[in-house]
C-alpha cells in the first residue's frame, strides 16, 4: 500500500490494513494465542500472537496519547517517557506485560484502540495531518501511519507466515 499523503488516503490505509490484520488474527487458534513461537520485537526473542496484538494496542494508545498531550499544551516525550527510538524492544516488552492477563482474543482491545486512532484522524484536517512537520521532519499523518497502519501490515505478514508454517 502506498504511503498516504491525505486524510482520505490515511483513513483508507487504516481501514484496509486493520481489516486484513483482523482476518488473519481470527485464524489464530485460541490454544496457540499465548504460544511464544513468533520472532519477537527484540533480537533473539520470541513472542506470541497475543504479544503481537499487545504491541499494536500499545502503539495505538501511544499515538493517541501524543495527540492528547499536544491538545493540552504539553510536548509529548516520543516514543514514550523512558524509551528511545533506537530501543523499541523495551516498549514492546512493556506492552506484552501490560496485556499479559487480558484473555484472547485481544481483538476487542485492538478494535477500540484502532477506533480511537480513526476518530483522531477524522478530527484533523489535511493541513493538520500533512501541512507541516509534527515531529522532527515527520507530519502528524506520517507519524500516525508509521505507528499504526504500517505495523498492522507487518503484523499481518508475520501472522500469515506463522499460520502457513503450521498449516493453519
C-alpha positions as a Markdown table, in Angstrom:
| # | Residue | x | y | z |
|---|---|---|---|---|
| 1 | Unk | 0.0 | 0.0 | 0.0 |
| 2 | Unk | 1.4 | 3.4 | -0.9 |
| 3 | Unk | 2.3 | 5.9 | 1.8 |
| 4 | Unk | -0.8 | 8.1 | 2.5 |
| 5 | Unk | -0.5 | 11.8 | 1.7 |
| 6 | Unk | -4.1 | 12.9 | 2.5 |
| 7 | Unk | -6.6 | 12.4 | 5.3 |
| 8 | Unk | -8.7 | 10.2 | 3.0 |
| 9 | Unk | -5.7 | 8.1 | 2.0 |
| 10 | Unk | -4.7 | 7.7 | 5.6 |
| 11 | Unk | -8.2 | 6.6 | 6.6 |
| 12 | Unk | -8.3 | 4.1 | 3.8 |
| 13 | Unk | -4.9 | 2.7 | 4.8 |
| 14 | Unk | -6.1 | 2.4 | 8.4 |
| 15 | Unk | -9.3 | 0.6 | 7.4 |
| 16 | Unk | -7.7 | -1.7 | 4.9 |
| 17 | Unk | -4.7 | -2.8 | 7.0 |
| 18 | Unk | -6.8 | -3.2 | 10.1 |
| 19 | Unk | -9.4 | -5.3 | 8.3 |
| 20 | Unk | -6.7 | -7.6 | 6.8 |
| 21 | Unk | -5.0 | -7.9 | 10.1 |
| 22 | Unk | -8.3 | -8.8 | 11.9 |
| 23 | Unk | -9.0 | -11.5 | 9.4 |
| 24 | Unk | -5.5 | -13.1 | 10.0 |
| 25 | Unk | -6.0 | -12.8 | 13.8 |
| 26 | Unk | -9.3 | -14.6 | 13.6 |
| 27 | Unk | -7.5 | -17.6 | 12.2 |
| 28 | Unk | -5.2 | -17.9 | 15.3 |
| 29 | Unk | -6.3 | -21.0 | 17.3 |
| 30 | Unk | -7.2 | -20.0 | 20.9 |
| 31 | Unk | -5.0 | -22.7 | 22.3 |
| 32 | Unk | -2.0 | -21.2 | 20.5 |
| 33 | Unk | -2.6 | -17.5 | 21.1 |
| 34 | Unk | -0.2 | -17.3 | 24.0 |
| 35 | Unk | 2.4 | -19.6 | 22.5 |
| 36 | Unk | 5.7 | -17.7 | 22.1 |
| 37 | Unk | 6.6 | -19.0 | 18.6 |
| 38 | Unk | 6.8 | -15.8 | 16.6 |
| 39 | Unk | 10.1 | -13.9 | 16.2 |
| 40 | Unk | 9.9 | -11.1 | 18.8 |
| 41 | Unk | 10.4 | -7.4 | 18.5 |
| 42 | Unk | 13.8 | -7.6 | 20.2 |
| 43 | Unk | 16.5 | -9.6 | 18.5 |
| 44 | Unk | 16.7 | -13.2 | 19.8 |
| 45 | Unk | 13.3 | -13.1 | 21.5 |
| 46 | Unk | 10.1 | -14.9 | 20.8 |
| 47 | Unk | 6.5 | -13.6 | 21.2 |
| 48 | Unk | 3.0 | -15.0 | 20.9 |
| 49 | Unk | 0.2 | -13.8 | 18.7 |
| 50 | Unk | -1.2 | -12.2 | 21.8 |
| 51 | Unk | 2.0 | -10.3 | 22.4 |
| 52 | Unk | 1.9 | -9.1 | 18.8 |
| 53 | Unk | -1.6 | -7.7 | 19.3 |
| 54 | Unk | -0.5 | -6.2 | 22.6 |
| 55 | Unk | 2.3 | -4.4 | 20.8 |
| 56 | Unk | -0.2 | -2.9 | 18.3 |
| 57 | Unk | -2.5 | -1.8 | 21.0 |
| 58 | Unk | 0.4 | -0.2 | 22.9 |
| 59 | Unk | 1.5 | 1.8 | 19.8 |
| 60 | Unk | -2.1 | 2.9 | 19.0 |
| 61 | Unk | -2.5 | 4.1 | 22.6 |
| 62 | Unk | 0.8 | 5.9 | 22.4 |
| 63 | Unk | -0.2 | 7.7 | 19.2 |
| 64 | Unk | -3.4 | 8.9 | 20.8 |
| 65 | Unk | -1.6 | 10.0 | 24.0 |
| 66 | Unk | 0.9 | 12.1 | 21.9 |
| 67 | Unk | -2.0 | 14.0 | 20.4 |
| 68 | Unk | -3.8 | 14.3 | 23.7 |
| 69 | Unk | -0.7 | 15.8 | 25.3 |
| 70 | Unk | -0.4 | 18.3 | 22.5 |
| 71 | Unk | -4.0 | 19.3 | 22.8 |
| 72 | Unk | -3.3 | 20.0 | 26.5 |
| 73 | Unk | -0.3 | 22.1 | 25.5 |
| 74 | Unk | 2.2 | 19.5 | 26.6 |
| 75 | Unk | 5.0 | 18.4 | 24.3 |
| 76 | Unk | 4.9 | 14.6 | 24.3 |
| 77 | Unk | 8.0 | 12.6 | 25.1 |
| 78 | Unk | 8.4 | 10.4 | 22.0 |
| 79 | Unk | 8.2 | 7.5 | 21.7 |
| 80 | Unk | 7.3 | 7.3 | 25.4 |
| 81 | Unk | 8.8 | 8.5 | 28.7 |
| 82 | Unk | 11.9 | 6.5 | 29.5 |
| 83 | Unk | 12.2 | 5.0 | 25.9 |
| 84 | Unk | 14.1 | 6.0 | 22.9 |
| 85 | Unk | 13.5 | 5.3 | 19.2 |
| 86 | Unk | 16.6 | 3.1 | 18.9 |
| 87 | Unk | 15.5 | 0.8 | 21.7 |
| 88 | Unk | 12.0 | -0.2 | 20.6 |
| 89 | Unk | 12.3 | -3.7 | 22.0 |
| 90 | Unk | 11.9 | -2.2 | 25.5 |
| 91 | Unk | 8.4 | -0.7 | 24.9 |
| 92 | Unk | 7.4 | -3.9 | 23.2 |
| 93 | Unk | 8.3 | -5.9 | 26.3 |
| 94 | Unk | 6.2 | -3.4 | 28.4 |
| 95 | Unk | 3.2 | -3.7 | 26.0 |
| 96 | Unk | 3.4 | -7.5 | 26.3 |
| 97 | Unk | 3.4 | -7.3 | 30.1 |
| 98 | Unk | 0.6 | -4.7 | 30.1 |
| 99 | Unk | -1.7 | -7.2 | 28.3 |
| 100 | Unk | -0.4 | -10.5 | 29.7 |
| 101 | Unk | -3.5 | -11.1 | 31.7 |
| 102 | Unk | -6.0 | -10.0 | 29.1 |
| 103 | Unk | -7.9 | -13.0 | 27.7 |
| 104 | Unk | -7.6 | -13.9 | 24.0 |
| 105 | Unk | -8.8 | -12.6 | 21.7 |
| 106 | Unk | -7.5 | -9.2 | 22.3 |
| 107 | Unk | -9.3 | -8.1 | 19.2 |
| 108 | Unk | -11.8 | -6.0 | 21.2 |
| 109 | Unk | -9.0 | -4.0 | 22.7 |
| 110 | Unk | -7.3 | -3.6 | 19.4 |
| 111 | Unk | -10.6 | -2.6 | 17.7 |
| 112 | Unk | -11.1 | 0.0 | 20.5 |
| 113 | Unk | -7.6 | 1.4 | 20.1 |
| 114 | Unk | -7.9 | 1.4 | 16.4 |
| 115 | Unk | -11.3 | 3.2 | 16.7 |
| 116 | Unk | -9.5 | 6.0 | 18.8 |
| 117 | Unk | -6.9 | 6.4 | 16.0 |
| 118 | Unk | -9.6 | 6.7 | 13.3 |
| 119 | Unk | -11.5 | 9.2 | 15.5 |
| 120 | Unk | -8.3 | 11.2 | 15.9 |
| 121 | Unk | -7.7 | 11.3 | 12.2 |
| 122 | Unk | -11.3 | 12.2 | 11.4 |
| 123 | Unk | -10.9 | 15.1 | 13.8 |
| 124 | Unk | -8.0 | 16.6 | 12.0 |
| 125 | Unk | -7.9 | 18.2 | 8.6 |
| 126 | Unk | -5.4 | 17.7 | 5.8 |
| 127 | Unk | -3.4 | 20.7 | 6.9 |
| 128 | Unk | -3.1 | 19.4 | 10.4 |
| 129 | Unk | -2.2 | 16.0 | 9.2 |
| 130 | Unk | 0.1 | 16.8 | 6.3 |
| 131 | Unk | 0.7 | 20.6 | 6.2 |
| 132 | Unk | 3.7 | 20.9 | 8.5 |
| 133 | Unk | 6.2 | 18.8 | 10.4 |
| 134 | Unk | 4.7 | 17.5 | 13.6 |
| 135 | Unk | 7.7 | 15.6 | 15.0 |
| 136 | Unk | 11.1 | 16.4 | 13.6 |
| 137 | Unk | 10.6 | 16.2 | 9.8 |
| 138 | Unk | 7.5 | 14.0 | 10.0 |
| 139 | Unk | 4.0 | 15.2 | 9.6 |
| 140 | Unk | 1.3 | 14.1 | 12.0 |
| 141 | Unk | -0.2 | 11.9 | 9.3 |
| 142 | Unk | 3.1 | 10.2 | 8.6 |
| 143 | Unk | 3.7 | 9.6 | 12.3 |
| 144 | Unk | 0.2 | 8.1 | 12.7 |
| 145 | Unk | 0.8 | 5.9 | 9.6 |
| 146 | Unk | 4.3 | 4.8 | 10.8 |
| 147 | Unk | 2.9 | 3.7 | 14.1 |
| 148 | Unk | -0.4 | 2.2 | 13.1 |
| 149 | Unk | -1.2 | 1.0 | 9.6 |
| 150 | Unk | 2.5 | 0.1 | 8.8 |
| 151 | Unk | 2.8 | -2.1 | 11.9 |
| 152 | Unk | -0.6 | -3.6 | 11.1 |
| 153 | Unk | 0.8 | -4.7 | 7.7 |
| 154 | Unk | 4.0 | -6.0 | 9.3 |
| 155 | Unk | 1.9 | -7.9 | 11.9 |
| 156 | Unk | -0.3 | -9.4 | 9.3 |
| 157 | Unk | 2.8 | -10.7 | 7.3 |
| 158 | Unk | 4.2 | -12.2 | 10.5 |
| 159 | Unk | 0.9 | -13.9 | 11.3 |
| 160 | Unk | 0.4 | -15.2 | 7.8 |
| 161 | Unk | 3.9 | -16.7 | 7.7 |
| 162 | Unk | 3.3 | -18.3 | 11.1 |
| 163 | Unk | -0.1 | -19.6 | 10.1 |
| 164 | Unk | 1.1 | -21.1 | 6.8 |
| 165 | Unk | 4.1 | -22.8 | 8.5 |
| 166 | Unk | 1.7 | -24.6 | 10.8 |
| 167 | Unk | -0.8 | -25.4 | 8.1 |
| 168 | Unk | -3.5 | -23.1 | 9.6 |
